[in-house]
């Protein structure tokens, strides 16, 4: 995320990219248990992937993976220096 923040958002020092990325990922992971509205463990796939009960938890996990994937791809494509 350092490269993304430094190159695309022009924020210096670029360490803020790490701070922002880590904060977004931490908030997403901490929020999932609070956003999951089910009272018990799901008994099957249909209950496990019920968007009405777990929609916001899925969004939080998507934010986590989006930050992770953007950081990995951006660092892979970054030039030297």
PATOR-53235 format. One record per residue: residue number from 1; residue in three letters; x, y, z of N, C-alpha, C, CB in turn. Coordinates in nm, 2 decimals, padded with zeros to 4 digits. Glycine has a CB too. Example, Ala and Ser with C-alpha at 12.3 -4.5 7.8 and 13.67 -1.06 7.14 Angstrom:
<pts>
+-----+-----+--------+--------+--------+--------+--------+--------+--------+--------+--------+--------+--------+--------+
|   k |   r |     nX |     nY |     nZ |    caX |    caY |    caZ |     cX |     cY |     cZ |    cbX |    cbY |    cbZ |
+-----+-----+--------+--------+--------+--------+--------+--------+--------+--------+--------+--------+--------+--------+
|   1 | ALA |  01.32 | -00.57 |  00.78 |  01.23 | -00.45 |  00.78 |  01.32 | -00.33 |  00.78 |  01.13 | -00.45 |  00.90 |
|   2 | SER |  01.28 | -00.22 |  00.71 |  01.37 | -00.11 |  00.71 |  01.29 |  00.00 |  00.79 |  01.41 | -00.06 |  00.57 |
+-----+-----+--------+--------+--------+--------+--------+--------+--------+--------+--------+--------+--------+--------+
</pts>
This chain:
<pts>
+-----+-----+--------+--------+--------+--------+--------+--------+--------+--------+--------+--------+--------+--------+
|   k |   r |     nX |     nY |     nZ |    caX |    caY |    caZ |     cX |     cY |     cZ |    cbX |    cbY |    cbZ |
+-----+-----+--------+--------+--------+--------+--------+--------+--------+--------+--------+--------+--------+--------+
|   1 | UNK |  00.08 | -00.12 |  00.00 |  00.00 |  00.00 |  00.00 |  00.09 |  00.13 |  00.00 | -00.09 |  00.00 |  00.12 |
|   2 | UNK |  00.21 |  00.12 |  00.04 |  00.30 |  00.23 |  00.03 |  00.31 |  00.28 | -00.11 |  00.44 |  00.20 |  00.09 |
|   3 | UNK |  00.33 |  00.20 | -00.20 |  00.35 |  00.24 | -00.34 |  00.22 |  00.30 | -00.39 |  00.39 |  00.12 | -00.43 |
|   4 | UNK |  00.10 |  00.24 | -00.36 | -00.03 |  00.30 | -00.40 | -00.05 |  00.44 | -00.35 | -00.14 |  00.20 | -00.36 |
|   5 | UNK | -00.02 |  00.46 | -00.22 | -00.04 |  00.59 | -00.16 |  00.06 |  00.69 | -00.21 | -00.03 |  00.58 | -00.01 |
|   6 | UNK |  00.18 |  00.65 | -00.23 |  00.29 |  00.74 | -00.27 |  00.27 |  00.78 | -00.42 |  00.42 |  00.67 | -00.26 |
|   7 | UNK |  00.24 |  00.68 | -00.51 |  00.23 |  00.71 | -00.65 |  00.10 |  00.77 | -00.69 |  00.26 |  00.59 | -00.73 |
|   8 | UNK | -00.01 |  00.72 | -00.64 | -00.15 |  00.76 | -00.69 | -00.21 |  00.87 | -00.61 | -00.24 |  00.64 | -00.69 |
|   9 | UNK | -00.19 |  00.87 | -00.48 | -00.25 |  00.97 | -00.39 | -00.15 |  01.09 | -00.36 | -00.30 |  00.91 | -00.27 |
|  10 | UNK | -00.02 |  01.07 | -00.39 |  00.08 |  01.17 | -00.37 |  00.09 |  01.21 | -00.22 |  00.06 |  01.29 | -00.46 |
|  11 | UNK |  00.08 |  01.12 | -00.13 |  00.09 |  01.14 |  00.01 |  00.23 |  01.11 |  00.05 | -00.01 |  01.06 |  00.09 |
|  12 | UNK |  00.31 |  01.20 |  00.11 |  00.44 |  01.17 |  00.16 |  00.44 |  01.20 |  00.31 |  00.55 |  01.26 |  00.08 |
|  13 | UNK |  00.51 |  01.13 |  00.39 |  00.59 |  01.01 |  00.35 |  00.50 |  00.89 |  00.32 |  00.69 |  00.97 |  00.47 |
|  14 | UNK |  00.54 |  00.80 |  00.24 |  00.46 |  00.69 |  00.19 |  00.43 |  00.59 |  00.30 |  00.52 |  00.63 |  00.08 |
|  15 | UNK |  00.48 |  00.60 |  00.42 |  00.46 |  00.51 |  00.53 |  00.31 |  00.51 |  00.57 |  00.54 |  00.54 |  00.66 |
|  16 | UNK |  00.24 |  00.62 |  00.53 |  00.10 |  00.63 |  00.56 |  00.02 |  00.52 |  00.48 |  00.04 |  00.77 |  00.52 |
|  17 | UNK |  00.07 |  00.48 |  00.37 |  00.01 |  00.37 |  00.30 |  00.00 |  00.24 |  00.39 |  00.08 |  00.34 |  00.17 |
|  18 | UNK |  00.11 |  00.21 |  00.45 |  00.11 |  00.10 |  00.54 |  00.01 |  00.12 |  00.66 |  00.25 |  00.07 |  00.60 |
|  19 | UNK |  00.01 |  00.23 |  00.71 | -00.08 |  00.26 |  00.83 | -00.23 |  00.25 |  00.78 | -00.05 |  00.40 |  00.89 |
|  20 | UNK | -00.26 |  00.31 |  00.67 | -00.40 |  00.31 |  00.62 | -00.44 |  00.16 |  00.59 | -00.41 |  00.40 |  00.50 |
|  21 | UNK | -00.35 |  00.09 |  00.52 | -00.38 | -00.05 |  00.48 | -00.40 | -00.14 |  00.60 | -00.27 | -00.10 |  00.39 |
|  22 | UNK | -00.31 | -00.12 |  00.70 | -00.32 | -00.21 |  00.82 | -00.45 | -00.17 |  00.90 | -00.20 | -00.19 |  00.91 |
|  23 | UNK | -00.48 | -00.04 |  00.90 | -00.60 |  00.00 |  00.98 | -00.73 | -00.05 |  00.91 | -00.61 |  00.15 |  00.99 |
|  24 | UNK | -00.74 | -00.04 |  00.78 | -00.85 | -00.09 |  00.70 | -00.87 | -00.24 |  00.72 | -00.84 | -00.06 |  00.56 |
|  25 | UNK | -00.76 | -00.32 |  00.72 | -00.77 | -00.46 |  00.73 | -00.81 | -00.50 |  00.87 | -00.63 | -00.52 |  00.69 |
|  26 | UNK | -00.75 | -00.43 |  00.97 | -00.78 | -00.46 |  01.11 | -00.93 | -00.43 |  01.14 | -00.69 | -00.38 |  01.21 |
|  27 | UNK | -00.98 | -00.31 |  01.10 | -01.12 | -00.28 |  01.12 | -01.21 | -00.38 |  01.05 | -01.14 | -00.14 |  01.07 |
|  28 | UNK | -01.17 | -00.42 |  00.93 | -01.26 | -00.52 |  00.87 | -01.27 | -00.65 |  00.94 | -01.20 | -00.54 |  00.73 |
|  29 | UNK | -01.15 | -00.70 |  00.99 | -01.15 | -00.83 |  01.06 | -01.22 | -00.82 |  01.20 | -01.01 | -00.88 |  01.08 |
|  30 | UNK | -01.20 | -00.71 |  01.27 | -01.27 | -00.69 |  01.40 | -01.42 | -00.67 |  01.38 | -01.21 | -00.57 |  01.47 |
|  31 | UNK | -01.46 | -00.61 |  01.27 | -01.61 | -00.58 |  01.25 | -01.69 | -00.71 |  01.21 | -01.62 | -00.48 |  01.14 |
|  32 | UNK | -01.62 | -00.81 |  01.15 | -01.70 | -00.92 |  01.10 | -01.78 | -00.99 |  01.21 | -01.60 | -01.02 |  01.05 |
|  33 | UNK | -01.74 | -01.02 |  01.33 | -01.82 | -01.08 |  01.43 | -01.94 | -01.00 |  01.47 | -01.74 | -01.12 |  01.55 |
|  34 | UNK | -01.92 | -00.87 |  01.47 | -02.03 | -00.78 |  01.51 | -02.13 | -00.76 |  01.40 | -01.97 | -00.64 |  01.55 |
|  35 | UNK | -02.09 | -00.77 |  01.27 | -02.18 | -00.76 |  01.16 | -02.26 | -00.88 |  01.12 | -02.10 | -00.71 |  01.04 |
|  36 | UNK | -02.21 | -01.00 |  01.17 | -02.27 | -01.13 |  01.14 | -02.40 | -01.14 |  01.23 | -02.17 | -01.25 |  01.16 |
|  37 | UNK | -02.51 | -01.14 |  01.17 | -02.64 | -01.13 |  01.25 | -02.69 | -01.27 |  01.29 | -02.74 | -01.06 |  01.17 |
|  38 | UNK | -02.63 | -01.38 |  01.26 | -02.68 | -01.51 |  01.29 | -02.66 | -01.54 |  01.44 | -02.61 | -01.62 |  01.21 |
|  39 | UNK | -02.76 | -01.61 |  01.50 | -02.75 | -01.65 |  01.64 | -02.68 | -01.77 |  01.67 | -02.89 | -01.66 |  01.70 |
|  40 | UNK | -02.66 | -01.86 |  01.56 | -02.60 | -01.99 |  01.58 | -02.52 | -02.02 |  01.46 | -02.71 | -02.10 |  01.60 |
|  41 | UNK | -02.44 | -02.13 |  01.47 | -02.36 | -02.17 |  01.36 | -02.45 | -02.22 |  01.24 | -02.26 | -02.28 |  01.40 |
|  42 | UNK | -02.41 | -02.19 |  01.12 | -02.49 | -02.24 |  01.01 | -02.48 | -02.39 |  00.99 | -02.45 | -02.18 |  00.87 |
|  43 | UNK | -02.59 | -02.46 |  00.95 | -02.60 | -02.60 |  00.94 | -02.56 | -02.65 |  00.80 | -02.73 | -02.65 |  00.98 |
|  44 | UNK | -02.56 | -02.56 |  00.70 | -02.52 | -02.59 |  00.57 | -02.48 | -02.47 |  00.49 | -02.65 | -02.65 |  00.50 |
|  45 | UNK | -02.45 | -02.50 |  00.36 | -02.40 | -02.39 |  00.27 | -02.50 | -02.28 |  00.25 | -02.36 | -02.44 |  00.14 |
|  46 | UNK | -02.63 | -02.32 |  00.24 | -02.73 | -02.21 |  00.22 | -02.74 | -02.12 |  00.34 | -02.87 | -02.28 |  00.20 |
|  47 | UNK | -02.73 | -02.17 |  00.46 | -02.73 | -02.08 |  00.57 | -02.60 | -02.00 |  00.59 | -02.76 | -02.16 |  00.70 |
|  48 | UNK | -02.49 | -02.06 |  00.55 | -02.36 | -02.00 |  00.56 | -02.34 | -01.88 |  00.47 | -02.25 | -02.10 |  00.54 |
|  49 | UNK | -02.41 | -01.89 |  00.35 | -02.40 | -01.78 |  00.25 | -02.53 | -01.70 |  00.23 | -02.36 | -01.84 |  00.12 |
|  50 | UNK | -02.60 | -01.69 |  00.34 | -02.73 | -01.61 |  00.34 | -02.69 | -01.46 |  00.35 | -02.82 | -01.65 |  00.46 |
|  51 | UNK | -02.71 | -01.39 |  00.24 | -02.68 | -01.25 |  00.23 | -02.77 | -01.16 |  00.32 | -02.69 | -01.20 |  00.09 |
|  52 | UNK | -02.89 | -01.21 |  00.35 | -02.97 | -01.13 |  00.44 | -02.92 | -01.12 |  00.58 | -03.12 | -01.18 |  00.44 |
|  53 | UNK | -02.86 | -01.23 |  00.63 | -02.81 | -01.23 |  00.76 | -02.66 | -01.20 |  00.77 | -02.83 | -01.37 |  00.82 |
|  54 | UNK | -02.59 | -01.22 |  00.66 | -02.44 | -01.20 |  00.67 | -02.39 | -01.10 |  00.56 | -02.37 | -01.33 |  00.65 |
|  55 | UNK | -02.47 | -01.02 |  00.50 | -02.43 | -00.94 |  00.40 | -02.32 | -00.84 |  00.43 | -02.55 | -00.86 |  00.35 |
|  56 | UNK | -02.34 | -00.77 |  00.55 | -02.24 | -00.67 |  00.59 | -02.10 | -00.74 |  00.63 | -02.29 | -00.59 |  00.70 |
|  57 | UNK | -02.11 | -00.86 |  00.68 | -01.99 | -00.93 |  00.71 | -01.92 | -00.97 |  00.58 | -02.03 | -01.06 |  00.79 |
|  58 | UNK | -01.99 | -01.01 |  00.48 | -01.93 | -01.04 |  00.35 | -01.86 | -00.91 |  00.29 | -02.03 | -01.09 |  00.25 |
|  59 | UNK | -01.92 | -00.79 |  00.31 | -01.87 | -00.67 |  00.26 | -01.74 | -00.64 |  00.34 | -01.97 | -00.55 |  00.28 |
|  60 | UNK | -01.74 | -00.66 |  00.47 | -01.62 | -00.63 |  00.55 | -01.50 | -00.73 |  00.50 | -01.65 | -00.65 |  00.70 |
|  61 | UNK | -01.53 | -00.85 |  00.47 | -01.43 | -00.94 |  00.43 | -01.38 | -00.91 |  00.29 | -01.48 | -01.09 |  00.43 |
|  62 | UNK | -01.47 | -00.85 |  00.20 | -01.44 | -00.81 |  00.07 | -01.34 | -00.69 |  00.08 | -01.56 | -00.77 | -00.01 |
|  63 | UNK | -01.37 | -00.60 |  00.17 | -01.27 | -00.48 |  00.19 | -01.14 | -00.53 |  00.23 | -01.33 | -00.39 |  00.30 |
|  64 | UNK | -01.13 | -00.63 |  00.32 | -01.00 | -00.69 |  00.36 | -00.93 | -00.74 |  00.24 | -01.03 | -00.80 |  00.47 |
|  65 | UNK | -00.99 | -00.83 |  00.16 | -00.93 | -00.89 |  00.05 | -00.89 | -00.78 | -00.06 | -01.01 | -01.00 | -00.01 |
|  66 | UNK | -00.98 | -00.68 | -00.08 | -00.95 | -00.58 | -00.18 | -00.82 | -00.50 | -00.14 | -01.07 | -00.48 | -00.19 |
|  67 | UNK | -00.81 | -00.47 | -00.01 | -00.68 | -00.40 |  00.03 | -00.56 | -00.49 |  00.01 | -00.70 | -00.35 |  00.18 |
|  68 | UNK | -00.58 | -00.62 |  00.05 | -00.47 | -00.71 |  00.03 | -00.43 | -00.73 | -00.11 | -00.51 | -00.85 |  00.09 |
|  69 | UNK | -00.52 | -00.75 | -00.20 | -00.49 | -00.77 | -00.34 | -00.43 | -00.64 | -00.41 | -00.62 | -00.81 | -00.42 |
|  70 | UNK | -00.49 | -00.53 | -00.38 | -00.44 | -00.40 | -00.43 | -00.29 | -00.38 | -00.39 | -00.52 | -00.28 | -00.39 |
|  71 | UNK | -00.26 | -00.41 | -00.26 | -00.12 | -00.39 | -00.21 | -00.03 | -00.49 | -00.28 | -00.12 | -00.41 | -00.06 |
|  72 | UNK | -00.07 | -00.61 | -00.30 |  00.02 | -00.71 | -00.36 |  00.05 | -00.68 | -00.50 | -00.04 | -00.85 | -00.34 |
|  73 | UNK | -00.06 | -00.65 | -00.58 | -00.04 | -00.62 | -00.72 |  00.04 | -00.49 | -00.74 | -00.18 | -00.61 | -00.79 |
|  74 | UNK |  00.01 | -00.39 | -00.66 |  00.08 | -00.26 | -00.68 |  00.23 | -00.28 | -00.65 |  00.02 | -00.16 | -00.59 |
|  75 | UNK |  00.26 | -00.36 | -00.55 |  00.40 | -00.38 | -00.52 |  00.47 | -00.46 | -00.62 |  00.42 | -00.45 | -00.38 |
|  76 | UNK |  00.40 | -00.56 | -00.68 |  00.45 | -00.64 | -00.79 |  00.48 | -00.56 | -00.91 |  00.36 | -00.75 | -00.82 |
|  77 | UNK |  00.39 | -00.46 | -00.95 |  00.41 | -00.38 | -01.07 |  00.49 | -00.26 | -01.05 |  00.27 | -00.34 | -01.11 |
|  78 | UNK |  00.53 | -00.23 | -00.92 |  00.61 | -00.11 | -00.90 |  00.75 | -00.12 | -00.96 |  00.62 | -00.08 | -00.75 |
|  79 | UNK |  00.80 | -00.01 | -01.00 |  00.93 |  00.00 | -01.06 |  01.03 |  00.01 | -00.95 |  00.94 |  00.12 | -01.15 |
|  80 | UNK |  01.16 |  00.00 | -00.98 |  01.27 |  00.01 | -00.88 |  01.27 |  00.15 | -00.82 |  01.40 | -00.03 | -00.94 |
|  81 | UNK |  01.32 |  00.16 | -00.70 |  01.34 |  00.29 | -00.64 |  01.22 |  00.32 | -00.56 |  01.36 |  00.39 | -00.73 |
+-----+-----+--------+--------+--------+--------+--------+--------+--------+--------+--------+--------+--------+--------+
</pts>
